[in-house]
Amino acid sequence: MPSVELASKRQAAREVIDILSEISLLLNTHLDRSTLSLCVSLIENGVNPEALATVIRELRKEGAKVQQQGSVASG
């Protein structure tokens, strides 16, 4: 019976990620399923959701700066 329970938990987790993915798409967050799954896992393990959101925003800003510098250097 443990394998049935495990399969049930996996299916429930997939459904949660499916729902979060659709919400993410509607909110135009640009987070893919893999990233959403990692975020959920981090939050379930005690990471502060607001702090995680701040880190994601900062990483995006830095990534945009790097891309901009790359396009200026090559152009």
N, CA, C, O and CB atoms as a CASP TS submission, in Angstrom:
PFRMAT TS
TARGET T0000
AUTHOR 0000-0000-0000
METHOD Language model
MODEL 1
PARENT N/A
ATOM      1  N   MET     1       0.789  -1.216   0.000  1.00  0.00           N
ATOM      2  CA  MET     1       0.000   0.000   0.000  1.00  0.00           C
ATOM      3  C   MET     1       0.833   1.283   0.000  1.00  0.00           C
ATOM      4  O   MET     1       0.340   2.308  -0.471  1.00  0.00           O
ATOM      5  CB  MET     1      -0.899  -0.003   1.180  1.00  0.00           C
ATOM      6  N   PRO     2       2.054   1.278   0.498  1.00  0.00           N
ATOM      7  CA  PRO     2       2.822   2.526   0.483  1.00  0.00           C
ATOM      8  C   PRO     2       3.027   3.089  -0.919  1.00  0.00           C
ATOM      9  O   PRO     2       3.063   4.308  -1.091  1.00  0.00           O
ATOM     10  CB  PRO     2       4.161   2.304   1.131  1.00  0.00           C
ATOM     11  N   SER     3       3.163   2.226  -1.925  1.00  0.00           N
ATOM     12  CA  SER     3       3.365   2.729  -3.284  1.00  0.00           C
ATOM     13  C   SER     3       2.126   3.444  -3.804  1.00  0.00           C
ATOM     14  O   SER     3       2.238   4.404  -4.566  1.00  0.00           O
ATOM     15  CB  SER     3       3.737   1.586  -4.222  1.00  0.00           C
ATOM     16  N   VAL     4       0.940   2.982  -3.397  1.00  0.00           N
ATOM     17  CA  VAL     4      -0.307   3.650  -3.789  1.00  0.00           C
ATOM     18  C   VAL     4      -0.379   5.016  -3.124  1.00  0.00           C
ATOM     19  O   VAL     4      -0.772   5.998  -3.755  1.00  0.00           O
ATOM     20  CB  VAL     4      -1.547   2.791  -3.404  1.00  0.00           C
ATOM     21  N   GLU     5      -0.004   5.081  -1.867  1.00  0.00           N
ATOM     22  CA  GLU     5      -0.015   6.351  -1.134  1.00  0.00           C
ATOM     23  C   GLU     5       0.990   7.331  -1.740  1.00  0.00           C
ATOM     24  O   GLU     5       0.700   8.518  -1.885  1.00  0.00           O
ATOM     25  CB  GLU     5       0.302   6.117   0.360  1.00  0.00           C
ATOM     26  N   LEU     6       2.169   6.827  -2.091  1.00  0.00           N
ATOM     27  CA  LEU     6       3.193   7.663  -2.701  1.00  0.00           C
ATOM     28  C   LEU     6       2.723   8.182  -4.054  1.00  0.00           C
ATOM     29  O   LEU     6       2.921   9.354  -4.373  1.00  0.00           O
ATOM     30  CB  LEU     6       4.502   6.882  -2.855  1.00  0.00           C
ATOM     31  N   ALA     7       2.111   7.328  -4.839  1.00  0.00           N
ATOM     32  CA  ALA     7       1.592   7.741  -6.143  1.00  0.00           C
ATOM     33  C   ALA     7       0.508   8.804  -5.973  1.00  0.00           C
ATOM     34  O   ALA     7       0.433   9.749  -6.759  1.00  0.00           O
ATOM     35  CB  ALA     7       1.035   6.525  -6.914  1.00  0.00           C
ATOM     36  N   SER     8      -0.320   8.650  -4.961  1.00  0.00           N
ATOM     37  CA  SER     8      -1.373   9.616  -4.682  1.00  0.00           C
ATOM     38  C   SER     8      -0.786  10.973  -4.294  1.00  0.00           C
ATOM     39  O   SER     8      -1.277  12.015  -4.728  1.00  0.00           O
ATOM     40  CB  SER     8      -2.287   9.097  -3.571  1.00  0.00           C
ATOM     41  N   LYS     9       0.261  10.954  -3.480  1.00  0.00           N
ATOM     42  CA  LYS     9       0.920  12.199  -3.072  1.00  0.00           C
ATOM     43  C   LYS     9       1.584  12.879  -4.266  1.00  0.00           C
ATOM     44  O   LYS     9       1.534  14.103  -4.394  1.00  0.00           O
ATOM     45  CB  LYS     9       1.963  11.923  -1.973  1.00  0.00           C
ATOM     46  N   ARG    10       2.199  12.096  -5.129  1.00  0.00           N
ATOM     47  CA  ARG    10       2.825  12.662  -6.329  1.00  0.00           C
ATOM     48  C   ARG    10       1.787  13.294  -7.240  1.00  0.00           C
ATOM     49  O   ARG    10       2.008  14.374  -7.788  1.00  0.00           O
ATOM     50  CB  ARG    10       3.600  11.584  -7.091  1.00  0.00           C
ATOM     51  N   GLN    11       0.659  12.624  -7.400  1.00  0.00           N
ATOM     52  CA  GLN    11      -0.407  13.160  -8.238  1.00  0.00           C
ATOM     53  C   GLN    11      -0.932  14.471  -7.652  1.00  0.00           C
ATOM     54  O   GLN    11      -1.172  15.427  -8.389  1.00  0.00           O
ATOM     55  CB  GLN    11      -1.552  12.135  -8.380  1.00  0.00           C
ATOM     56  N   ALA    12      -1.110  14.517  -6.343  1.00  0.00           N
ATOM     57  CA  ALA    12      -1.574  15.736  -5.687  1.00  0.00           C
ATOM     58  C   ALA    12      -0.566  16.866  -5.882  1.00  0.00           C
ATOM     59  O   ALA    12      -0.955  18.008  -6.127  1.00  0.00           O
ATOM     60  CB  ALA    12      -1.812  15.486  -4.188  1.00  0.00           C
ATOM     61  N   ALA    13       0.717  16.557  -5.774  1.00  0.00           N
ATOM     62  CA  ALA    13       1.769  17.561  -5.976  1.00  0.00           C
ATOM     63  C   ALA    13       1.740  18.088  -7.407  1.00  0.00           C
ATOM     64  O   ALA    13       1.902  19.288  -7.629  1.00  0.00           O
ATOM     65  CB  ALA    13       3.157  16.966  -5.657  1.00  0.00           C
ATOM     66  N   ARG    14       1.535  17.199  -8.380  1.00  0.00           N
ATOM     67  CA  ARG    14       1.444  17.619  -9.785  1.00  0.00           C
ATOM     68  C   ARG    14       0.258  18.558  -9.993  1.00  0.00           C
ATOM     69  O   ARG    14       0.357  19.557 -10.705  1.00  0.00           O
ATOM     70  CB  ARG    14       1.315  16.389 -10.710  1.00  0.00           C
ATOM     71  N   GLU    15      -0.859  18.221  -9.361  1.00  0.00           N
ATOM     72  CA  GLU    15      -2.054  19.053  -9.494  1.00  0.00           C
ATOM     73  C   GLU    15      -1.815  20.440  -8.905  1.00  0.00           C
ATOM     74  O   GLU    15      -2.247  21.442  -9.475  1.00  0.00           O
ATOM     75  CB  GLU    15      -3.255  18.385  -8.806  1.00  0.00           C
ATOM     76  N   VAL    16      -1.130  20.497  -7.769  1.00  0.00           N
ATOM     77  CA  VAL    16      -0.818  21.788  -7.149  1.00  0.00           C
ATOM     78  C   VAL    16       0.061  22.612  -8.080  1.00  0.00           C
ATOM     79  O   VAL    16      -0.189  23.800  -8.286  1.00  0.00           O
ATOM     80  CB  VAL    16      -0.117  21.588  -5.781  1.00  0.00           C
ATOM     81  N   ILE    17       1.081  21.990  -8.639  1.00  0.00           N
ATOM     82  CA  ILE    17       1.975  22.708  -9.550  1.00  0.00           C
ATOM     83  C   ILE    17       1.226  23.130 -10.814  1.00  0.00           C
ATOM     84  O   ILE    17       1.481  24.210 -11.347  1.00  0.00           O
ATOM     85  CB  ILE    17       3.193  21.833  -9.917  1.00  0.00           C
ATOM     86  N   ASP    18       0.307  22.292 -11.300  1.00  0.00           N
ATOM     87  CA  ASP    18      -0.511  22.667 -12.456  1.00  0.00           C
ATOM     88  C   ASP    18      -1.303  23.939 -12.165  1.00  0.00           C
ATOM     89  O   ASP    18      -1.339  24.858 -12.983  1.00  0.00           O
ATOM     90  CB  ASP    18      -1.468  21.520 -12.835  1.00  0.00           C
ATOM     91  N   ILE    19      -1.928  23.983 -11.006  1.00  0.00           N
ATOM     92  CA  ILE    19      -2.732  25.149 -10.616  1.00  0.00           C
ATOM     93  C   ILE    19      -1.846  26.377 -10.448  1.00  0.00           C
ATOM     94  O   ILE    19      -2.171  27.459 -10.937  1.00  0.00           O
ATOM     95  CB  ILE    19      -3.502  24.868  -9.309  1.00  0.00           C
ATOM     96  N   LEU    20      -0.724  26.202  -9.751  1.00  0.00           N
ATOM     97  CA  LEU    20       0.191  27.332  -9.561  1.00  0.00           C
ATOM     98  C   LEU    20       0.754  27.819 -10.896  1.00  0.00           C
ATOM     99  O   LEU    20       0.965  29.017 -11.084  1.00  0.00           O
ATOM    100  CB  LEU    20       1.339  26.936  -8.620  1.00  0.00           C
ATOM    101  N   SER    21       0.992  26.905 -11.805  1.00  0.00           N
ATOM    102  CA  SER    21       1.496  27.274 -13.122  1.00  0.00           C
ATOM    103  C   SER    21       0.474  28.126 -13.874  1.00  0.00           C
ATOM    104  O   SER    21       0.833  29.112 -14.518  1.00  0.00           O
ATOM    105  CB  SER    21       1.844  26.018 -13.935  1.00  0.00           C
ATOM    106  N   GLU    22      -0.777  27.749 -13.791  1.00  0.00           N
ATOM    107  CA  GLU    22      -1.823  28.531 -14.450  1.00  0.00           C
ATOM    108  C   GLU    22      -1.965  29.911 -13.811  1.00  0.00           C
ATOM    109  O   GLU    22      -2.133  30.905 -14.517  1.00  0.00           O
ATOM    110  CB  GLU    22      -3.160  27.786 -14.392  1.00  0.00           C
ATOM    111  N   ILE    23      -1.900  29.977 -12.486  1.00  0.00           N
ATOM    112  CA  ILE    23      -1.959  31.267 -11.793  1.00  0.00           C
ATOM    113  C   ILE    23      -0.758  32.115 -12.196  1.00  0.00           C
ATOM    114  O   ILE    23      -0.894  33.309 -12.463  1.00  0.00           O
ATOM    115  CB  ILE    23      -1.997  31.069 -10.249  1.00  0.00           C
ATOM    116  N   SER    24       0.406  31.498 -12.238  1.00  0.00           N
ATOM    117  CA  SER    24       1.628  32.193 -12.632  1.00  0.00           C
ATOM    118  C   SER    24       1.503  32.767 -14.039  1.00  0.00           C
ATOM    119  O   SER    24       1.929  33.892 -14.299  1.00  0.00           O
ATOM    120  CB  SER    24       2.828  31.247 -12.553  1.00  0.00           C
ATOM    121  N   LEU    25       0.924  31.995 -14.933  1.00  0.00           N
ATOM    122  CA  LEU    25       0.721  32.447 -16.305  1.00  0.00           C
ATOM    123  C   LEU    25      -0.238  33.639 -16.350  1.00  0.00           C
ATOM    124  O   LEU    25       0.009  34.618 -17.055  1.00  0.00           O
ATOM    125  CB  LEU    25       0.183  31.297 -17.171  1.00  0.00           C
ATOM    126  N   LEU    26      -1.331  33.545 -15.594  1.00  0.00           N
ATOM    127  CA  LEU    26      -2.302  34.641 -15.559  1.00  0.00           C
ATOM    128  C   LEU    26      -1.699  35.919 -14.985  1.00  0.00           C
ATOM    129  O   LEU    26      -2.037  37.022 -15.414  1.00  0.00           O
ATOM    130  CB  LEU    26      -3.520  34.235 -14.741  1.00  0.00           C
ATOM    131  N   LEU    27      -0.803  35.760 -14.010  1.00  0.00           N
ATOM    132  CA  LEU    27      -0.174  36.918 -13.375  1.00  0.00           C
ATOM    133  C   LEU    27       1.080  37.384 -14.112  1.00  0.00           C
ATOM    134  O   LEU    27       1.724  38.356 -13.717  1.00  0.00           O
ATOM    135  CB  LEU    27       0.174  36.589 -11.940  1.00  0.00           C
ATOM    136  N   ASN    28       1.415  36.669 -15.193  1.00  0.00           N
ATOM    137  CA  ASN    28       2.555  37.034 -16.024  1.00  0.00           C
ATOM    138  C   ASN    28       3.854  37.109 -15.214  1.00  0.00           C
ATOM    139  O   ASN    28       4.607  38.077 -15.324  1.00  0.00           O
ATOM    140  CB  ASN    28       2.291  38.368 -16.707  1.00  0.00           C
ATOM    141  N   THR    29       4.106  36.079 -14.402  1.00  0.00           N
ATOM    142  CA  THR    29       5.294  36.061 -13.548  1.00  0.00           C
ATOM    143  C   THR    29       6.547  35.599 -14.271  1.00  0.00           C
ATOM    144  O   THR    29       7.654  35.835 -13.786  1.00  0.00           O
ATOM    145  CB  THR    29       5.053  35.177 -12.365  1.00  0.00           C
ATOM    146  N   HIS    30       6.405  34.957 -15.402  1.00  0.00           N
ATOM    147  CA  HIS    30       7.519  34.406 -16.182  1.00  0.00           C
ATOM    148  C   HIS    30       8.277  33.331 -15.400  1.00  0.00           C
ATOM    149  O   HIS    30       9.481  33.159 -15.593  1.00  0.00           O
ATOM    150  CB  HIS    30       8.483  35.528 -16.594  1.00  0.00           C
ATOM    151  N   LEU    31       7.586  32.613 -14.527  1.00  0.00           N
ATOM    152  CA  LEU    31       8.177  31.487 -13.808  1.00  0.00           C
ATOM    153  C   LEU    31       7.703  30.198 -14.467  1.00  0.00           C
ATOM    154  O   LEU    31       6.500  29.983 -14.620  1.00  0.00           O
ATOM    155  CB  LEU    31       7.796  31.517 -12.287  1.00  0.00           C
ATOM    156  N   ASP    32       8.638  29.343 -14.857  1.00  0.00           N
ATOM    157  CA  ASP    32       8.254  28.069 -15.463  1.00  0.00           C
ATOM    158  C   ASP    32       7.891  27.055 -14.369  1.00  0.00           C
ATOM    159  O   ASP    32       8.050  27.319 -13.177  1.00  0.00           O
ATOM    160  CB  ASP    32       9.403  27.521 -16.355  1.00  0.00           C
ATOM    161  N   ARG    33       7.412  25.918 -14.797  1.00  0.00           N
ATOM    162  CA  ARG    33       6.958  24.887 -13.840  1.00  0.00           C
ATOM    163  C   ARG    33       8.088  24.438 -12.917  1.00  0.00           C
ATOM    164  O   ARG    33       7.879  24.221 -11.724  1.00  0.00           O
ATOM    165  CB  ARG    33       6.393  23.671 -14.593  1.00  0.00           C
ATOM    166  N   SER    34       9.261  24.303 -13.471  1.00  0.00           N
ATOM    167  CA  SER    34      10.408  23.860 -12.675  1.00  0.00           C
ATOM    168  C   SER    34      10.739  24.886 -11.591  1.00  0.00           C
ATOM    169  O   SER    34      10.969  24.528 -10.436  1.00  0.00           O
ATOM    170  CB  SER    34      11.638  23.624 -13.581  1.00  0.00           C
ATOM    171  N   THR    35      10.760  26.147 -11.968  1.00  0.00           N
ATOM    172  CA  THR    35      11.054  27.212 -11.013  1.00  0.00           C
ATOM    173  C   THR    35       9.963  27.290  -9.941  1.00  0.00           C
ATOM    174  O   THR    35      10.258  27.454  -8.757  1.00  0.00           O
ATOM    175  CB  THR    35      11.190  28.566 -11.740  1.00  0.00           C
ATOM    176  N   LEU    36       8.713  27.174 -10.363  1.00  0.00           N
ATOM    177  CA  LEU    36       7.613  27.175  -9.403  1.00  0.00           C
ATOM    178  C   LEU    36       7.753  26.026  -8.415  1.00  0.00           C
ATOM    179  O   LEU    36       7.552  26.197  -7.212  1.00  0.00           O
ATOM    180  CB  LEU    36       6.268  27.084 -10.128  1.00  0.00           C
ATOM    181  N   SER    37       8.097  24.871  -8.929  1.00  0.00           N
ATOM    182  CA  SER    37       8.268  23.697  -8.078  1.00  0.00           C
ATOM    183  C   SER    37       9.378  23.929  -7.054  1.00  0.00           C
ATOM    184  O   SER    37       9.232  23.582  -5.882  1.00  0.00           O
ATOM    185  CB  SER    37       8.579  22.457  -8.929  1.00  0.00           C
ATOM    186  N   LEU    38      10.486  24.515  -7.504  1.00  0.00           N
ATOM    187  CA  LEU    38      11.584  24.826  -6.584  1.00  0.00           C
ATOM    188  C   LEU    38      11.159  25.845  -5.531  1.00  0.00           C
ATOM    189  O   LEU    38      11.511  25.715  -4.358  1.00  0.00           O
ATOM    190  CB  LEU    38      12.792  25.353  -7.359  1.00  0.00           C
ATOM    191  N   CYS    39      10.410  26.848  -5.947  1.00  0.00           N
ATOM    192  CA  CYS    39       9.930  27.858  -5.000  1.00  0.00           C
ATOM    193  C   CYS    39       9.013  27.242  -3.945  1.00  0.00           C
ATOM    194  O   CYS    39       9.135  27.547  -2.759  1.00  0.00           O
ATOM    195  CB  CYS    39       9.191  28.976  -5.746  1.00  0.00           C
ATOM    196  N   VAL    40       8.105  26.384  -4.371  1.00  0.00           N
ATOM    197  CA  VAL    40       7.201  25.703  -3.441  1.00  0.00           C
ATOM    198  C   VAL    40       8.009  24.866  -2.451  1.00  0.00           C
ATOM    199  O   VAL    40       7.741  24.877  -1.249  1.00  0.00           O
ATOM    200  CB  VAL    40       6.191  24.810  -4.208  1.00  0.00           C
ATOM    201  N   SER    41       8.989  24.150  -2.965  1.00  0.00           N
ATOM    202  CA  SER    41       9.833  23.324  -2.107  1.00  0.00           C
ATOM    203  C   SER    41      10.578  24.173  -1.079  1.00  0.00           C
ATOM    204  O   SER    41      10.642  23.815   0.097  1.00  0.00           O
ATOM    205  CB  SER    41      10.828  22.529  -2.951  1.00  0.00           C
ATOM    206  N   LEU    42      11.137  25.290  -1.521  1.00  0.00           N
ATOM    207  CA  LEU    42      11.842  26.183  -0.594  1.00  0.00           C
ATOM    208  C   LEU    42      10.909  26.711   0.490  1.00  0.00           C
ATOM    209  O   LEU    42      11.264  26.745   1.668  1.00  0.00           O
ATOM    210  CB  LEU    42      12.468  27.353  -1.356  1.00  0.00           C
ATOM    211  N   ILE    43       9.726  27.117   0.081  1.00  0.00           N
ATOM    212  CA  ILE    43       8.756  27.646   1.047  1.00  0.00           C
ATOM    213  C   ILE    43       8.309  26.562   2.024  1.00  0.00           C
ATOM    214  O   ILE    43       8.179  26.819   3.221  1.00  0.00           O
ATOM    215  CB  ILE    43       7.535  28.230   0.316  1.00  0.00           C
ATOM    216  N   GLU    44       8.074  25.355   1.518  1.00  0.00           N
ATOM    217  CA  GLU    44       7.696  24.238   2.392  1.00  0.00           C
ATOM    218  C   GLU    44       8.797  23.915   3.397  1.00  0.00           C
ATOM    219  O   GLU    44       8.526  23.383   4.474  1.00  0.00           O
ATOM    220  CB  GLU    44       7.375  22.996   1.558  1.00  0.00           C
ATOM    221  N   ASN    45      10.046  24.239   3.040  1.00  0.00           N
ATOM    222  CA  ASN    45      11.176  23.964   3.929  1.00  0.00           C
ATOM    223  C   ASN    45      11.557  25.172   4.774  1.00  0.00           C
ATOM    224  O   ASN    45      12.639  25.205   5.361  1.00  0.00           O
ATOM    225  CB  ASN    45      12.374  23.515   3.120  1.00  0.00           C
ATOM    226  N   GLY    46      10.680  26.157   4.838  1.00  0.00           N
ATOM    227  CA  GLY    46      10.864  27.247   5.788  1.00  0.00           C
ATOM    228  C   GLY    46      11.368  28.565   5.254  1.00  0.00           C
ATOM    229  O   GLY    46      11.544  29.507   6.027  1.00  0.00           O
ATOM    230  N   VAL    47      11.609  28.667   3.955  1.00  0.00           N
ATOM    231  CA  VAL    47      12.066  29.945   3.406  1.00  0.00           C
ATOM    232  C   VAL    47      10.908  30.934   3.432  1.00  0.00           C
ATOM    233  O   VAL    47       9.774  30.591   3.098  1.00  0.00           O
ATOM    234  CB  VAL    47      12.617  29.772   1.954  1.00  0.00           C
ATOM    235  N   ASN    48      11.208  32.159   3.832  1.00  0.00           N
ATOM    236  CA  ASN    48      10.200  33.215   3.882  1.00  0.00           C
ATOM    237  C   ASN    48       9.778  33.558   2.455  1.00  0.00           C
ATOM    238  O   ASN    48      10.630  33.911   1.639  1.00  0.00           O
ATOM    239  CB  ASN    48      10.744  34.479   4.623  1.00  0.00           C
ATOM    240  N   PRO    49       8.482  33.463   2.129  1.00  0.00           N
ATOM    241  CA  PRO    49       8.020  33.727   0.758  1.00  0.00           C
ATOM    242  C   PRO    49       8.335  35.144   0.276  1.00  0.00           C
ATOM    243  O   PRO    49       8.659  35.342  -0.894  1.00  0.00           O
ATOM    244  CB  PRO    49       6.530  33.493   0.670  1.00  0.00           C
ATOM    245  N   GLU    50       8.242  36.118   1.163  1.00  0.00           N
ATOM    246  CA  GLU    50       8.544  37.490   0.766  1.00  0.00           C
ATOM    247  C   GLU    50      10.025  37.649   0.446  1.00  0.00           C
ATOM    248  O   GLU    50      10.394  38.334  -0.508  1.00  0.00           O
ATOM    249  CB  GLU    50       8.133  38.471   1.869  1.00  0.00           C
ATOM    250  N   ALA    51      10.865  37.013   1.247  1.00  0.00           N
ATOM    251  CA  ALA    51      12.304  37.067   0.997  1.00  0.00           C
ATOM    252  C   ALA    51      12.628  36.375  -0.329  1.00  0.00           C
ATOM    253  O   ALA    51      13.467  36.858  -1.090  1.00  0.00           O
ATOM    254  CB  ALA    51      13.088  36.406   2.162  1.00  0.00           C
ATOM    255  N   LEU    52      11.976  35.266  -0.605  1.00  0.00           N
ATOM    256  CA  LEU    52      12.187  34.546  -1.862  1.00  0.00           C
ATOM    257  C   LEU    52      11.771  35.415  -3.048  1.00  0.00           C
ATOM    258  O   LEU    52      12.476  35.474  -4.056  1.00  0.00           O
ATOM    259  CB  LEU    52      11.398  33.218  -1.868  1.00  0.00           C
ATOM    260  N   ALA    53      10.637  36.083  -2.929  1.00  0.00           N
ATOM    261  CA  ALA    53      10.178  36.974  -4.000  1.00  0.00           C
ATOM    262  C   ALA    53      11.178  38.105  -4.227  1.00  0.00           C
ATOM    263  O   ALA    53      11.440  38.487  -5.368  1.00  0.00           O
ATOM    264  CB  ALA    53       8.789  37.552  -3.663  1.00  0.00           C
ATOM    265  N   THR    54      11.731  38.635  -3.149  1.00  0.00           N
ATOM    266  CA  THR    54      12.723  39.702  -3.263  1.00  0.00           C
ATOM    267  C   THR    54      13.974  39.209  -3.984  1.00  0.00           C
ATOM    268  O   THR    54      14.520  39.900  -4.844  1.00  0.00           O
ATOM    269  CB  THR    54      13.091  40.241  -1.876  1.00  0.00           C
ATOM    270  N   VAL    55      14.418  38.018  -3.627  1.00  0.00           N
ATOM    271  CA  VAL    55      15.602  37.443  -4.281  1.00  0.00           C
ATOM    272  C   VAL    55      15.342  37.249  -5.775  1.00  0.00           C
ATOM    273  O   VAL    55      16.199  37.564  -6.599  1.00  0.00           O
ATOM    274  CB  VAL    55      15.989  36.092  -3.622  1.00  0.00           C
ATOM    275  N   ILE    56      14.184  36.740  -6.121  1.00  0.00           N
ATOM    276  CA  ILE    56      13.854  36.515  -7.534  1.00  0.00           C
ATOM    277  C   ILE    56      13.854  37.842  -8.289  1.00  0.00           C
ATOM    278  O   ILE    56      14.399  37.931  -9.390  1.00  0.00           O
ATOM    279  CB  ILE    56      12.474  35.815  -7.674  1.00  0.00           C
ATOM    280  N   ARG    57      13.243  38.878  -7.699  1.00  0.00           N
ATOM    281  CA  ARG    57      13.231  40.195  -8.349  1.00  0.00           C
ATOM    282  C   ARG    57      14.650  40.726  -8.544  1.00  0.00           C
ATOM    283  O   ARG    57      14.982  41.242  -9.611  1.00  0.00           O
ATOM    284  CB  ARG    57      12.407  41.195  -7.519  1.00  0.00           C
ATOM    285  N   GLU    58      15.479  40.600  -7.517  1.00  0.00           N
ATOM    286  CA  GLU    58      16.859  41.094  -7.601  1.00  0.00           C
ATOM    287  C   GLU    58      17.659  40.321  -8.655  1.00  0.00           C
ATOM    288  O   GLU    58      18.433  40.911  -9.408  1.00  0.00           O
ATOM    289  CB  GLU    58      17.552  40.984  -6.228  1.00  0.00           C
ATOM    290  N   LEU    59      17.469  39.009  -8.703  1.00  0.00           N
ATOM    291  CA  LEU    59      18.164  38.218  -9.719  1.00  0.00           C
ATOM    292  C   LEU    59      17.739  38.622 -11.126  1.00  0.00           C
ATOM    293  O   LEU    59      18.561  38.657 -12.042  1.00  0.00           O
ATOM    294  CB  LEU    59      17.902  36.729  -9.504  1.00  0.00           C
ATOM    295  N   ARG    60      16.483  38.919 -11.292  1.00  0.00           N
ATOM    296  CA  ARG    60      16.004  39.361 -12.605  1.00  0.00           C
ATOM    297  C   ARG    60      16.624  40.707 -12.987  1.00  0.00           C
ATOM    298  O   ARG    60      17.020  40.912 -14.135  1.00  0.00           O
ATOM    299  CB  ARG    60      14.467  39.465 -12.609  1.00  0.00           C
ATOM    300  N   LYS    61      16.703  41.622 -12.015  1.00  0.00           N
ATOM    301  CA  LYS    61      17.324  42.924 -12.285  1.00  0.00           C
ATOM    302  C   LYS    61      18.781  42.747 -12.689  1.00  0.00           C
ATOM    303  O   LYS    61      19.246  43.345 -13.660  1.00  0.00           O
ATOM    304  CB  LYS    61      17.223  43.843 -11.050  1.00  0.00           C
ATOM    305  N   GLU    62      19.492  41.925 -11.937  1.00  0.00           N
ATOM    306  CA  GLU    62      20.901  41.688 -12.245  1.00  0.00           C
ATOM    307  C   GLU    62      21.068  41.005 -13.600  1.00  0.00           C
ATOM    308  O   GLU    62      21.973  41.337 -14.366  1.00  0.00           O
ATOM    309  CB  GLU    62      21.547  40.840 -11.149  1.00  0.00           C
ATOM    310  N   GLY    63      20.196  40.058 -13.884  1.00  0.00           N
ATOM    311  CA  GLY    63      20.242  39.379 -15.176  1.00  0.00           C
ATOM    312  C   GLY    63      20.003  40.348 -16.327  1.00  0.00           C
ATOM    313  O   GLY    63      20.655  40.255 -17.367  1.00  0.00           O
ATOM    314  N   ALA    64      19.067  41.277 -16.142  1.00  0.00           N
ATOM    315  CA  ALA    64      18.781  42.277 -17.172  1.00  0.00           C
ATOM    316  C   ALA    64      19.990  43.190 -17.369  1.00  0.00           C
ATOM    317  O   ALA    64      20.316  43.558 -18.498  1.00  0.00           O
ATOM    318  CB  ALA    64      17.533  43.110 -16.794  1.00  0.00           C
ATOM    319  N   LYS    65      20.654  43.555 -16.270  1.00  0.00           N
ATOM    320  CA  LYS    65      21.857  44.392 -16.372  1.00  0.00           C
ATOM    321  C   LYS    65      22.949  43.672 -17.143  1.00  0.00           C
ATOM    322  O   LYS    65      23.597  44.266 -18.004  1.00  0.00           O
ATOM    323  CB  LYS    65      22.369  44.780 -14.975  1.00  0.00           C
ATOM    324  N   VAL    66      23.156  42.410 -16.844  1.00  0.00           N
ATOM    325  CA  VAL    66      24.194  41.627 -17.517  1.00  0.00           C
ATOM    326  C   VAL    66      23.882  41.516 -19.009  1.00  0.00           C
ATOM    327  O   VAL    66      24.776  41.660 -19.843  1.00  0.00           O
ATOM    328  CB  VAL    66      24.314  40.217 -16.884  1.00  0.00           C
ATOM    329  N   GLN    67      22.634  41.262 -19.341  1.00  0.00           N
ATOM    330  CA  GLN    67      22.250  41.161 -20.750  1.00  0.00           C
ATOM    331  C   GLN    67      22.445  42.495 -21.457  1.00  0.00           C
ATOM    332  O   GLN    67      22.908  42.546 -22.596  1.00  0.00           O
ATOM    333  CB  GLN    67      20.788  40.700 -20.880  1.00  0.00           C
ATOM    334  N   GLN    68      22.089  43.568 -20.771  1.00  0.00           N
ATOM    335  CA  GLN    68      22.246  44.885 -21.361  1.00  0.00           C
ATOM    336  C   GLN    68      23.720  45.206 -21.590  1.00  0.00           C
ATOM    337  O   GLN    68      24.087  45.742 -22.636  1.00  0.00           O
ATOM    338  CB  GLN    68      21.604  45.947 -20.471  1.00  0.00           C
ATOM    339  N   GLN    69      24.555  44.882 -20.623  1.00  0.00           N
ATOM    340  CA  GLN    69      25.996  45.118 -20.767  1.00  0.00           C
ATOM    341  C   GLN    69      26.557  44.266 -21.896  1.00  0.00           C
ATOM    342  O   GLN    69      27.425  44.718 -22.642  1.00  0.00           O
ATOM    343  CB  GLN    69      26.739  44.811 -19.445  1.00  0.00           C
ATOM    344  N   GLY    70      26.073  43.048 -22.025  1.00  0.00           N
ATOM    345  CA  GLY    70      26.527  42.174 -23.098  1.00  0.00           C
ATOM    346  C   GLY    70      26.158  42.707 -24.459  1.00  0.00           C
ATOM    347  O   GLY    70      26.957  42.636 -25.393  1.00  0.00           O
ATOM    348  N   SER    71      24.949  43.244 -24.586  1.00  0.00           N
ATOM    349  CA  SER    71      24.521  43.763 -25.883  1.00  0.00           C
ATOM    350  C   SER    71      25.234  45.070 -26.213  1.00  0.00           C
ATOM    351  O   SER    71      25.470  45.363 -27.385  1.00  0.00           O
ATOM    352  CB  SER    71      23.004  43.971 -25.901  1.00  0.00           C
ATOM    353  N   VAL    72      25.579  45.860 -25.198  1.00  0.00           N
ATOM    354  CA  VAL    72      26.327  47.107 -25.420  1.00  0.00           C
ATOM    355  C   VAL    72      27.755  46.758 -25.842  1.00  0.00           C
ATOM    356  O   VAL    72      28.306  47.387 -26.746  1.00  0.00           O
ATOM    357  CB  VAL    72      26.331  48.004 -24.128  1.00  0.00           C
ATOM    358  N   ALA    73      28.346  45.773 -25.200  1.00  0.00           N
ATOM    359  CA  ALA    73      29.732  45.386 -25.499  1.00  0.00           C
ATOM    360  C   ALA    73      29.845  44.786 -26.900  1.00  0.00           C
ATOM    361  O   ALA    73      30.840  45.007 -27.591  1.00  0.00           O
ATOM    362  CB  ALA    73      30.246  44.380 -24.452  1.00  0.00           C
ATOM    363  N   SER    74      28.831  44.030 -27.318  1.00  0.00           N
ATOM    364  CA  SER    74      28.901  43.392 -28.626  1.00  0.00           C
ATOM    365  C   SER    74      28.404  44.295 -29.745  1.00  0.00           C
ATOM    366  O   SER    74      28.642  44.015 -30.920  1.00  0.00           O
ATOM    367  CB  SER    74      28.105  42.116 -28.617  1.00  0.00           C
ATOM    368  N   GLY    75      27.712  45.384 -29.389  1.00  0.00           N
ATOM    369  CA  GLY    75      27.126  46.251 -30.414  1.00  0.00           C
ATOM    370  C   GLY    75      27.900  47.436 -30.653  1.00  0.00           C
ATOM    371  O   GLY    75      27.527  48.259 -31.490  1.00  0.00           O
TER
END
